[in-house]
Every structure is written in C-alpha cells, then in structure tokens.
Amino acid sequence: MKKWMSVVLAGLLAVAGLHSAGPVDSPGSTEPRVEVAKVLTNVGFYRSPGVGERFQRALKGETLYTRDVHVALPGFKVEIEPASKKVGVTLWGNLPELSSSPVLESTVIFHDTKAYDLDVTLLRGRILLTNTQEKGSAKVWLRTEENAVELDLEKPGTQVALETYGRWPAGIPFYPNRKRGDDPTRSWEVFVLKGDLTIKAARTTWSMSAPPGRAYFYGDSVNGPHDGGPQPVKSVPDWADPKAVPDKTAKLMTEVVAEYAGKMSGEDIREVIGGYFKLAAADKNQERAAMVRKVVVTSLTALDEVQTVVELLNTSTYPEVRDSAVIGLRHWIGVRGGRDDLLYKLLMDKLGYSKNEAGAMLEMLHSPFDRGAVETYQTLIAFLKHRKQSIRELAHWHLIRLEPKGAEIPYSASGSEEERAKAVAAWTKLKLAEEK
C-alpha cells in the first residue's frame, strides 16, 4: 500500500459524515484530557470521548486529545502528528482484499507524556511509527491492554509497523457469562521496515533491524513472545513495499473513489447505508459496487454498529454483504472478552432471536467445530434450512471452509426454499452418505 491509498474511498463513509452511538467498551482512565496531536489526513478517521459517546469524524488540522478513542476505518490510511513532532504516526486500516493480515480498523488511545516522544495504546489494528527527527533516536511507550514496552527508533528515518488483533481459537465454544480472564487470544506482530529498533520489556531487550536483518517478531497472550526472539526476513510485507505495483483490487478501489466521491451526505446511518447501496445497485461495474458494500459493512463493525450488521446479515441479498458481515462480526467478538455476551444479549433483546437461535449464532461465530466429526456436518447442513438467513449464511460459510469441495454446490442463504433443499440434499450426499 502506498501514497494513493491515503485517498482511497474518500467519497464513502468519511464524506458522508456517518455517526454512530460510540464505543461499546474501552479501557477506563482517570488521566486528564489534554491536547496531544493533530490530524494530517482528511478521510476515514473517527474519534469518541469514550464508552457511549458518539463517534465523530475528525478532519485534517483538528486537534486530538488524550483518553479519546481514535479509529481509522478499514481500508483507510490516516496520518497523525504528535505534539512532540519527533514521531510520525500512521493508522493503517486494512481489508481482506488488500493484505492477508487479519486486522481491519486501527484503533488507538493517546496519552500525555514528558518521558517519551509518544505514549500510545494500540487497542487493535496496524500502526506505523517513524522517527522524523534530523538526528537522534525517538522513544515510544507503546501499550496494549495487557502489556507495555519501550520502543527505541534508533536513527532518523527508522520505521516500524505493529499489528495486534484478537480471535477466539478454533475449538473454543461459546457459553454465556464466561469467567473473568477467559478471553480471546490476543496476537501481535512487529515489522521493522527501515533502520534499527530496540524493544525493552521488563528485564528483556530485543534488537531488530530492517530486512535482511531480524525484522520480524511475534507473540500472543497465551504463549508470550516467540521463544526465538526476532526473526530474519528477506523483505518487508507486501502491503508495506513502496515499490509494489497496485493490484486489481487496489485499482478497483481507486475507481470507487472516482465514481462515488461526494454522492451521499447525512448523519443517519440507515439513510447513508441505504443511499450507498442504492447507488451501488445501479452501478454497471458490479465488482466496484461489491467493493462499496464491503467497505460499508466492515466500517459499521469498526464503529460498533453491530446491530445494523446483524440485520444486514439476516436480510441482504448480496453475498458480499453477508460475507463481510460474518468476517466483521467474528473480528468484533475477538477484540475483547465479553463482546460475545453483548452480541448474544443484543440478538435476543433487540432483534427477536430466541435463546437457541442466539446461541447458534454465537457458536458459529466462535468456530467450535471438529472437522472430523460427523455431528459437525449434520448440524451445519441442517442449519442450511433454518428460518433465519443469518444462521443459514453462517452455516454455509463454515461448511465451504471445512469441506472446500462443497463450494461447487449451488447455494445462497437468500435463495428460495426449493434451492436450499437441493443444496441440503447435495451436501448430505457429499458429507453424510459416506459415513453410513
């Protein structure tokens, strides 16, 4: 990803001024709210003072404050200048079509500091840090919700990218009201793109350098840092390569900007979504239209508008909307412990799901399935006929991943009852008849 990505999708949610009800959760803080940075980018960036406080669009030149939750939407690249002006900050949103990384939105909280050139909490997503000084090192106190480390960007121009994301491991079922500490696994990755980096965590220090040096480091909340420490790699990730040629997807997104920029405005989420979907439906370039719908859905999950995402999953006739909703919801419940409970209750209290239906939804968002168990396929195939489209879609989403041959079986969760019955018969023949 490169310069042209800084303006990708400028005409979508950023121009629309889409507002949401605000974060459903974030780390608590008693620190004073003070000026800490400025925005250098005009698109794709939102902020909120905290839980329940509406997300507002942040425009180029605006001041950012400590304690606030700052979000770069999926697919957007947002540049920020901290008060020290010694470290450049880029929040680098992603989409599945842009890189293989599992991150989507990038979300941070800035903190006031005199001891460091930057103090920031990376809640999720990708952040790029650059030593912007003419001489000397730049020191960053980087926090996650679990830990904190000191980063020393040793030379001017040193550049490091960090990613963190959460997910429920395969095989872990859903059950309500989990005990405290029974949370999704949090993973992190560090990529040194230029120069040299030193990481200090408690009594341990690691040295890293750009490719072909020890430029890659990873770990998670279960196993800690990789036992071998930073690993040597030959090159930077594809998404960070400034010499990479834009692929078909990147070019398509550039077309989206040209076609959709400035065509919608307003603050009501449903009106904005409906407007963009209507425009996309009339677009003769169906690949471009599908990309618009994907960005809208993943941006809704980034802004915690999961009720709307579930409704789209349950009603949309567009497969890319349903697929993006599944990916977004799985990502959303993996961000922090307790989010699966929030979604479970929302399904029953706001959307009319029965207890069994809500439980089935969360089970499939968790992926507890045993690939080798016949019961897995019996359950998922039966769900292909369920009365709820959302449950049908999740069942099919899992089936074609557990058994790729099944992708050849025609099926749409929004299709007719007769079409679904044919698919069930074909899946039964493929996976269950062989067990008899």
C-alpha positions, 0 to 999 in steps of 0.5 A, spaced: 500 500 500 502 506 498 501 514 497 494 513 493 491 509 498 491 515 503 485 517 498 482 511 497 474 511 498 474 518 500 467 519 497 464 513 502 463 513 509 468 519 511 464 524 506 458 522 508 459 524 515 456 517 518 455 517 526 454 512 530 452 511 538 460 510 540 464 505 543 461 499 546 467 498 551 474 501 552 479 501 557 477 506 563 482 512 565 482 517 570 488 521 566 486 528 564 484 530 557 489 534 554 491 536 547 496 531 544 496 531 536 493 533 530 490 530 524 494 530 517 489 526 513 482 528 511 478 521 510 476 515 514 478 517 521 473 517 527 474 519 534 469 518 541 470 521 548 469 514 550 464 508 552 457 511 549 459 517 546 458 518 539 463 517 534 465 523 530 469 524 524 475 528 525 478 532 519 485 534 517 488 540 522 483 538 528 486 537 534 486 530 538 486 529 545 488 524 550 483 518 553 479 519 546 478 513 542 481 514 535 479 509 529 481 509 522 476 505 518 478 499 514 481 500 508 483 507 510 490 510 511 490 516 516 496 520 518 497 523 525 502 528 528 504 528 535 505 534 539 512 532 540 513 532 532 519 527 533 514 521 531 510 520 525 504 516 526 500 512 521 493 508 522 493 503 517 486 500 516 486 494 512 481 489 508 481 482 506 482 484 499 488 488 500 493 484 505 492 477 508 493 480 515 487 479 519 486 486 522 481 491 519 480 498 523 486 501 527 484 503 533 488 507 538 488 511 545 493 517 546 496 519 552 500 525 555 507 524 556 514 528 558 518 521 558 517 519 551 516 522 544 509 518 544 505 514 549 500 510 545 495 504 546 494 500 540 487 497 542 487 493 535 489 494 528 496 496 524 500 502 526 506 505 523 511 509 527 517 513 524 522 517 527 522 524 523 527 527 527 534 530 523 538 526 528 537 522 534 533 516 536 525 517 538 522 513 544 515 510 544 511 507 550 507 503 546 501 499 550 496 494 549 491 492 554 495 487 557 502 489 556 507 495 555 514 496 552 519 501 550 520 502 543 527 505 541 527 508 533 534 508 533 536 513 527 532 518 523 528 515 518 527 508 522 520 505 521 516 500 524 509 497 523 505 493 529 499 489 528 495 486 534 488 483 533 484 478 537 480 471 535 477 466 539 481 459 537 478 454 533 475 449 538 473 454 543 465 454 544 461 459 546 457 459 553 454 465 556 457 469 562 464 466 561 469 467 567 473 473 568 480 472 564 477 467 559 478 471 553 480 471 546 487 470 544 490 476 543 496 476 537 501 481 535 506 482 530 512 487 529 515 489 522 521 493 522 521 496 515 527 501 515 533 502 520 534 499 527 529 498 533 530 496 540 524 493 544 525 493 552 520 489 556 521 488 563 528 485 564 528 483 556 531 487 550 530 485 543 534 488 537 531 488 530 533 491 524 530 492 517 530 486 512 535 482 511 536 483 518 531 480 524 525 484 522 520 480 524 517 478 531 511 475 534 507 473 540 500 472 543 497 472 550 497 465 551 504 463 549 508 470 550 513 472 545 516 467 540 521 463 544 526 465 538 526 472 539 526 476 532 526 473 526 530 474 519 526 476 513 528 477 506 523 483 505 518 487 508 510 485 507 507 486 501 502 491 503 508 495 506 513 495 499 513 502 496 515 499 490 509 494 489 505 495 483 497 496 485 493 490 484 486 489 481 483 490 487 487 496 489 485 499 482 478 497 483 478 501 489 481 507 486 475 507 481 470 507 487 473 513 489 472 516 482 465 514 481 462 515 488 466 521 491 461 526 494 454 522 492 451 521 499 451 526 505 447 525 512 448 523 519 443 517 519 446 511 518 440 507 515 439 513 510 447 513 508 447 505 508 441 505 504 443 511 499 450 507 498 447 501 496 442 504 492 447 507 488 451 501 488 445 497 485 445 501 479 452 501 478 454 497 471 461 495 474 458 490 479 465 488 482 466 496 484 459 496 487 461 489 491 467 493 493 462 499 496 458 494 500 464 491 503 467 497 505 460 499 508 459 493 512 466 492 515 466 500 517 459 499 521 463 493 525 469 498 526 464 503 529 460 498 533 454 498 529 453 491 530 446 491 530 445 494 523 450 488 521 446 483 524 440 485 520 444 486 514 446 479 515 439 476 516 436 480 510 441 482 504 441 479 498 448 480 496 453 475 498 458 480 499 454 483 504 453 477 508 460 475 507 463 481 510 458 481 515 460 474 518 468 476 517 466 483 521 462 480 526 467 474 528 473 480 528 468 484 533 467 478 538 475 477 538 477 484 540 475 483 547 472 478 552 465 479 553 463 482 546 460 475 545 455 476 551 453 483 548 452 480 541 448 474 544 444 479 549 443 484 543 440 478 538 435 476 543 433 483 546 433 487 540 432 483 534 427 477 536 432 471 536 430 466 541 435 463 546 437 457 541 437 461 535 442 466 539 446 461 541 447 458 534 449 464 532 454 465 537 457 458 536 458 459 529 461 465 530 466 462 535 468 456 530 467 450 535 467 445 530 471 438 529 472 437 522 472 430 523 466 429 526 460 427 523 455 431 528 459 437 525 456 436 518 449 434 520 448 440 524 451 445 519 447 442 513 441 442 517 442 449 519 442 450 511 434 450 512 433 454 518 428 460 518 433 465 519 438 467 513 443 469 518 444 462 521 443 459 514 449 464 511 453 462 517 452 455 516 454 455 509 460 459 510 463 454 515 461 448 511 465 451 504 471 452 509 471 445 512 469 441 506 472 446 500 469 441 495 462 443 497 463 450 494 461 447 487 454 446 490 449 451 488 447 455 494 445 462 497 442 463 504 437 468 500 435 463 495 428 460 495 426 454 499 426 449 493 434 451 492 436 450 499 433 443 499 437 441 493 443 444 496 441 440 503 440 434 499 447 435 495 451 436 501 448 430 505 450 426 499 457 429 499 458 429 507 453 424 510 452 418 505 459 416 506 459 415 513 453 410 513 
